[in-house]
């Protein structure tokens, strides 16, 4: 067991967490005559380390996930989902969402396509919730920061929100609140051509470059905010707002996160810095879930496809689910951190 723990700690800290990179950057700054205990220098070190680490993980993970996702084009995904019924269909849709490396806005065209194809509305909403919230990339990235137990629970809770949320929408018979042009669109069932391994590698490369270009501005902004929080915001401020003494910290963090637009890669540095400053684990993760699942641009896009009553129900289900998960994580924090 000690040997396995040593191997696991090395994997988590040095391979996923890239602690060696932080030490290397600190050594370089010291050689250049800078004092890493200085706030400005500390901010530079935090920024350089996190941007490099997240960019490397982003490219590796998106490449791997895109390669996997090349086996699940919309036509094949629709056929897979069509074989299941009831809560099993919701579960498969939520799991399928984990292999689609999309932000909340990018998931909506697929949601519209699945809905137009005649898949049950609750099933398509399970996909829509899980796709931006709990992709495989978020699992690996969360492991690198918060550890395996927290990362796995984050994914499990996220899938639970997606499955329960989709099932509720299905049971409430909300089909009439889908815009008519979506239902009338129909679907042309065209088999995707068989791709060779080379085609899949090219596809994965293109997806990686495309995703990197779209995400890197949010990573830079997110890491910049994280560096400010980490080195400049007094710990007492964070603790008073998001620590144990504020029972409404989870609600506050969720409501702050909802209007923002980013994905896990853009919010991870902010979450890491908030946790370092004394924010509770569940509060931090609720903020991340709110940002990745319910951004203002995605809500505006979704409004084009569904009517206000269904949109409000979707927002309410996600918000309540995220808040509940936040309080659960806070209760479990002593066992996880």
Secondary structure per residue as TSV (DSSP state, phi and psi in degrees):
chain	resnum	aa	ss	phi	psi
A	1	X	-	360.0	-44.6
A	2	X	H	-57.5	-37.5
A	3	X	H	-66.1	-44.0
A	4	X	H	-62.7	-40.0
A	5	X	H	-64.4	-40.2
A	6	X	H	-63.0	-43.8
A	7	X	H	-63.6	-43.6
A	8	X	H	-64.8	-43.4
A	9	X	H	-61.2	-39.7
A	10	X	H	-63.9	-43.9
A	11	X	I	-61.2	-45.8
A	12	X	I	-72.5	-43.0
A	13	X	I	-84.7	-41.9
A	14	X	I	-97.5	-33.3
A	15	X	I	-87.8	-56.7
A	16	X	I	-78.8	-46.7
A	17	X	S	-78.3	-19.2
A	18	X	-	52.2	44.7
A	19	X	H	-60.5	-30.2
A	20	X	H	-60.6	-33.9
A	21	X	H	-66.7	-41.2
A	22	X	H	-62.1	-43.4
A	23	X	H	-63.9	-40.4
A	24	X	H	-63.3	-44.9
A	25	X	H	-64.0	-40.8
A	26	X	H	-61.9	-40.2
A	27	X	H	-65.8	-40.8
A	28	X	H	-63.1	-44.0
A	29	X	H	-63.4	-37.8
A	30	X	H	-65.8	-42.7
A	31	X	H	-61.3	-33.4
A	32	X	T	-78.0	3.2
A	33	X	T	87.5	16.7
A	34	X	-	-98.5	146.6
A	35	X	-	-96.5	110.7
A	36	X	T	-69.2	-11.0
A	37	X	T	-82.0	-12.3
A	38	X	S	-71.8	141.3
A	39	X	H	-60.2	-43.3
A	40	X	H	-64.6	-44.6
A	41	X	H	-67.2	-39.7
A	42	X	H	-60.4	-38.3
A	43	X	H	-65.7	-40.2
A	44	X	H	-63.3	-43.4
A	45	X	H	-63.3	-46.3
A	46	X	H	-59.4	-45.9
A	47	X	H	-64.7	-48.8
A	48	X	H	-63.5	-42.4
A	49	X	H	-66.3	-49.8
A	50	X	H	-69.4	-40.6
A	51	X	H	-62.1	-45.8
A	52	X	H	-64.5	-47.4
A	53	X	H	-61.5	-48.7
A	54	X	H	-66.9	-38.4
A	55	X	H	-63.6	-43.0
A	56	X	H	-64.2	-48.6
A	57	X	H	-61.5	-40.5
A	58	X	H	-57.7	-50.9
A	59	X	H	-64.6	-44.4
A	60	X	H	-64.0	-47.5
A	61	X	H	-68.6	-45.1
A	62	X	H	-64.7	-35.9
A	63	X	H	-61.7	-47.8
A	64	X	H	-64.8	-45.1
A	65	X	H	-67.1	-38.9
A	66	X	H	-66.0	-36.6
A	67	X	H	-62.2	-45.0
A	68	X	H	-63.2	-42.9
A	69	X	H	-66.6	-20.8
A	70	X	T	-64.1	-19.3
A	71	X	T	-84.5	-5.6
A	72	X	-	-127.9	62.1
A	73	X	-	-65.4	165.1
A	74	X	H	-52.4	-39.3
A	75	X	H	-64.0	-44.9
A	76	X	H	-69.3	-39.2
A	77	X	H	-61.1	-40.8
A	78	X	H	-62.8	-41.3
A	79	X	H	-65.5	-40.2
A	80	X	H	-62.4	-48.0
A	81	X	H	-65.5	-33.2
A	82	X	H	-67.5	-15.7
A	83	X	T	-82.2	-13.4
A	84	X	-	-112.3	157.7
A	85	X	-	-138.9	157.0
A	86	X	T	65.2	-146.6
A	87	X	H	-65.5	-24.4
A	88	X	H	-66.1	-37.2
A	89	X	H	-65.3	-41.1
A	90	X	H	-62.7	-40.3
A	91	X	H	-65.4	-43.9
A	92	X	H	-65.5	-39.7
A	93	X	H	-63.1	-41.7
A	94	X	H	-64.2	-42.9
A	95	X	H	-66.0	-38.1
A	96	X	H	-62.8	-33.1
A	97	X	H	-62.7	-25.0
A	98	X	T	-73.0	-17.8
A	99	X	T	-102.7	13.7
A	100	X	-	-112.0	107.9
A	101	X	-	-78.8	62.3
A	102	X	-	-113.6	150.1
A	103	X	-	-81.5	178.7
A	104	X	H	-60.5	-38.1
A	105	X	H	-70.5	-39.1
A	106	X	H	-70.0	-22.5
A	107	X	H	-76.9	-22.6
A	108	X	H	-66.6	-41.8
A	109	X	H	-58.1	-38.6
A	110	X	H	-66.4	-40.5
A	111	X	H	-58.0	-44.6
A	112	X	H	-64.0	-42.0
A	113	X	H	-63.1	-43.4
A	114	X	H	-64.8	-41.2
A	115	X	H	-66.5	-41.4
A	116	X	H	-63.5	-30.7
A	117	X	T	-75.0	-6.2
A	118	X	T	95.2	9.8
A	119	X	-	-69.3	149.4
A	120	X	-	-54.5	139.4
A	121	X	H	-59.4	-42.3
A	122	X	H	-62.0	-35.1
A	123	X	H	-65.6	-44.4
A	124	X	H	-67.2	-31.9
A	125	X	H	-72.6	-33.8
A	126	X	H	-60.2	-40.6
A	127	X	H	-64.6	-45.5
A	128	X	H	-61.8	-35.6
A	129	X	H	-74.7	-44.9
A	130	X	H	-76.4	-31.8
A	131	X	H	-56.1	-51.8
A	132	X	H	-81.0	-22.0
A	133	X	H	-84.1	-40.6
A	134	X	S	-134.4	52.0
A	135	X	-	-75.8	167.1
A	136	X	H	-62.1	-31.5
A	137	X	H	-61.8	-40.1
A	138	X	H	-65.1	-33.8
A	139	X	H	-61.6	-49.7
A	140	X	H	-66.3	-42.7
A	141	X	H	-66.0	-41.5
A	142	X	H	-65.4	-35.5
A	143	X	H	-60.7	-37.5
A	144	X	H	-69.9	-22.1
A	145	X	H	-106.3	-49.2
A	146	X	H	-106.4	-8.3
A	147	X	-	99.4	163.7
A	148	X	H	-67.1	-42.8
A	149	X	H	-62.0	-44.3
A	150	X	H	-64.9	-43.4
A	151	X	H	-62.7	-45.3
A	152	X	H	-64.8	-43.6
A	153	X	H	-63.9	-37.5
A	154	X	H	-58.0	-45.5
A	155	X	H	-67.1	-43.0
A	156	X	H	-61.6	-46.9
A	157	X	H	-65.5	-39.5
A	158	X	H	-62.9	-42.8
A	159	X	H	-63.7	-36.8
A	160	X	H	-62.7	-42.8
A	161	X	H	-60.6	-44.1
A	162	X	H	-64.5	-44.5
A	163	X	H	-68.9	-47.7
A	164	X	H	-65.6	-43.4
A	165	X	H	-60.9	-46.8
A	166	X	H	-63.8	-39.1
A	167	X	H	-64.7	-42.1
A	168	X	H	-61.4	-44.5
A	169	X	H	-62.6	-38.9
A	170	X	H	-64.8	-44.7
A	171	X	H	-66.1	-26.8
A	172	X	T	-86.6	0.5
A	173	X	T	51.4	62.4
A	174	X	-	-95.1	12.8
A	175	X	G	-57.0	-33.0
A	176	X	G	-68.0	-12.2
A	177	X	G	-97.6	11.7
A	178	X	B	-89.3	135.1
A	179	X	-	-57.0	141.2
A	180	X	H	-61.5	-33.6
A	181	X	H	-68.3	-23.1
A	182	X	H	-71.5	-47.1
A	183	X	H	-67.1	-32.6
A	184	X	H	-81.2	-11.3
A	185	X	S	-66.0	-33.9
A	186	X	-	69.4	-168.6
A	187	X	-	-153.8	131.9
A	188	X	-	-93.2	115.4
A	189	X	-	-85.8	91.4
A	190	X	-	-108.5	126.9
A	191	X	-	-67.8	132.7
A	192	X	-	-70.4	139.1
A	193	X	-	-65.1	148.1
A	194	X	-	-66.5	131.0
A	195	X	-	-100.9	140.9
A	196	X	-	-80.0	168.8
A	197	X	H	-60.3	-37.3
A	198	X	H	-64.0	-42.1
A	199	X	H	-60.3	-40.9
A	200	X	H	-67.6	-38.1
A	201	X	H	-66.1	-39.9
A	202	X	H	-65.2	-43.1
A	203	X	H	-59.7	-45.3
A	204	X	H	-62.8	-39.7
A	205	X	H	-63.9	-45.4
A	206	X	H	-63.5	-42.0
A	207	X	H	-63.7	-38.7
A	208	X	H	-63.9	-47.7
A	209	X	H	-64.2	-43.3
A	210	X	H	-63.3	-45.8
A	211	X	H	-65.5	-41.5
A	212	X	H	-60.3	-43.9
A	213	X	H	-63.0	-38.0
A	214	X	H	-74.6	-33.4
A	215	X	H	-91.6	-28.7
A	216	X	H	-57.4	-36.8
A	217	X	H	-61.1	-37.9
A	218	X	H	-71.6	-32.9
A	219	X	H	-64.4	-45.4
A	220	X	H	-62.5	-43.9
A	221	X	H	-66.5	-45.0
A	222	X	H	-62.1	-45.1
A	223	X	H	-67.1	-36.5
A	224	X	H	-61.7	-44.1
A	225	X	H	-64.4	-41.1
A	226	X	H	-61.1	-40.3
A	227	X	H	-64.4	-38.4
A	228	X	H	-65.5	-47.4
A	229	X	H	-61.1	-43.7
A	230	X	H	-65.3	-37.5
A	231	X	H	-113.4	-13.4
A	232	X	T	-123.7	-30.1
A	233	X	S	-80.7	124.8
A	234	X	-	-59.0	138.4
A	235	X	H	-59.3	-36.2
A	236	X	H	-60.6	-35.2
A	237	X	H	-63.9	-47.2
A	238	X	H	-65.2	-43.6
A	239	X	H	-62.1	-41.3
A	240	X	H	-66.4	-33.1
A	241	X	H	-89.6	-40.3
A	242	X	H	-122.9	9.0
A	243	X	S	-92.9	-169.4
A	244	X	T	-63.5	-28.1
A	245	X	T	-74.9	-14.0
A	246	X	-	-107.2	102.5
A	247	X	T	-67.2	-14.3
A	248	X	T	-100.7	13.2
A	249	X	H	-60.1	-40.9
A	250	X	H	-63.3	-44.9
A	251	X	H	-63.5	-43.8
A	252	X	H	-61.8	-46.8
A	253	X	H	-63.6	-39.3
A	254	X	H	-64.8	-46.4
A	255	X	H	-67.6	-32.5
A	256	X	H	-69.2	-38.6
A	257	X	H	-73.7	-31.3
A	258	X	H	-56.7	-45.9
A	259	X	T	-72.4	-17.9
A	260	X	-	-75.3	160.4
A	261	X	-	-127.4	115.4
A	262	X	-	-170.3	177.1
A	263	X	-	-118.2	-171.9
A	264	X	H	-57.3	-39.5
A	265	X	H	-65.7	-29.7
A	266	X	H	-83.9	-18.6
A	267	X	H	-107.2	-12.2
A	268	X	H	-62.3	-37.8
A	269	X	H	-67.9	-38.0
A	270	X	H	-64.1	-44.2
A	271	X	H	-62.1	-42.8
A	272	X	H	-62.0	-44.0
A	273	X	H	-67.8	-40.5
A	274	X	H	-62.8	-42.4
A	275	X	H	-64.3	-41.0
A	276	X	H	-61.0	-34.0
A	277	X	T	-84.2	-2.0
A	278	X	T	112.8	3.7
A	279	X	-	-69.2	149.8
A	280	X	-	-73.1	150.2
A	281	X	H	-58.1	-48.8
A	282	X	H	-63.2	-35.4
A	283	X	H	-64.2	-43.8
A	284	X	H	-64.8	-44.7
A	285	X	H	-69.8	-31.8
A	286	X	H	-63.7	-40.0
A	287	X	H	-59.8	-45.6
A	288	X	H	-62.3	-44.7
A	289	X	H	-62.9	-41.2
A	290	X	H	-62.4	-43.7
A	291	X	H	-65.4	-45.4
A	292	X	H	-76.6	-28.3
A	293	X	H	-97.0	-39.7
A	294	X	-	-125.9	74.6
A	295	X	-	-91.2	153.6
A	296	X	H	-60.0	-44.1
A	297	X	H	-59.8	-39.4
A	298	X	H	-68.3	-36.0
A	299	X	H	-65.1	-39.8
A	300	X	H	-64.9	-41.9
A	301	X	H	-65.7	-42.1
A	302	X	H	-66.0	-31.1
A	303	X	H	-61.8	-26.1
A	304	X	T	-68.5	-23.5
A	305	X	T	-101.8	-26.2
A	306	X	B	-129.9	158.3
A	307	X	-	-82.6	162.0
A	308	X	H	-53.0	-38.2
A	309	X	H	-64.1	-43.1
A	310	X	H	-70.1	-38.9
A	311	X	H	-61.8	-43.9
A	312	X	H	-63.8	-38.8
A	313	X	H	-64.4	-43.6
A	314	X	H	-59.1	-47.0
A	315	X	H	-63.7	-42.9
A	316	X	H	-63.9	-44.7
A	317	X	H	-61.4	-47.7
A	318	X	H	-64.0	-44.4
A	319	X	H	-63.4	-48.7
A	320	X	H	-62.7	-42.7
A	321	X	H	-61.1	-44.1
A	322	X	H	-63.4	-42.1
A	323	X	H	-64.5	-43.6
A	324	X	H	-60.8	-44.9
A	325	X	H	-61.3	-39.7
A	326	X	H	-59.4	-45.8
A	327	X	H	-68.1	-33.4
A	328	X	H	-64.4	-43.4
A	329	X	H	-64.4	-38.9
A	330	X	H	-62.1	-40.3
A	331	X	H	-67.7	-32.4
A	332	X	H	-90.6	-5.4
A	333	X	H	-52.3	-42.8
A	334	X	H	-58.9	-25.6
A	335	X	H	-89.5	-13.4
A	336	X	H	-106.4	-32.0
A	337	X	-	-105.6	360.0
